């Protein structure tokens, strides 16, 4: 495995990005891995590595770089109270437009890396970044072949850039997972979101994970649910295998 922590130039500064991919049999399909609200940490880097080991060029950018924040640290339990407060403040500094500018920079960098395939790409986002994964697929409909949102927030809003509207532009295959118990995504939003995708007539699956809570995919979260986490990996890896052909 080859791993690098690099600085990618954007219009707003230098975006620290973790990149990993296999040593052999490249170039590898690009996968943009958009972080969740707690930000970059070893837990996310391990998930990026899991994707990379099966043949992908994974880019995990620090979306909080505009605020000069690298890693937030402990955010769970009583010890993480102040960190969680800061986390919610940082979330509000982001927008779909800003993250799409970052996406442009990521793909521009990958275009000049021989380890990265110039072909179809995948996008995956957790929590706050499900919206960014879908929006990236809408921004690059001819390039994004596989897009995943796992318990994504703000997927259906009253804004003109709402992901449920942007999804109509998606030409790749879309997989959206919701947790049955999610204080950030009320269960009553799942049906209208599913209906919006159906109306757009895109290739999409919306799946509800019974008994699971928001954060079920993250091993270090209290909400971690091993069965649900492995199911999500099964869905993600199968989708990427179908849609992101390798060069070999």
Secondary structure, DSSP 8 states (H G I E B T S, - for coil): -EEEEEEEEETTEEEEEEEEE-SSS--BEEEEEE--TT-S-HHHHHHHHHHHHTTEEEEEE-TTGGGT-------SSGGGHHHHHHHHHHHTT--HHHHHHHHHHHHHHHTT-TTB-SS-EEEEEEGGGHHHHHHHHHHTTTTEEEEEEES-SSSS-SSTT-HHHHGGG--SEEEEEEEEE-TTS-THHHHHHHHHHHHHT-SEEEEEEEEEETTTT-TTSTT--HHHHHHHHHHHHHHHHHHS----
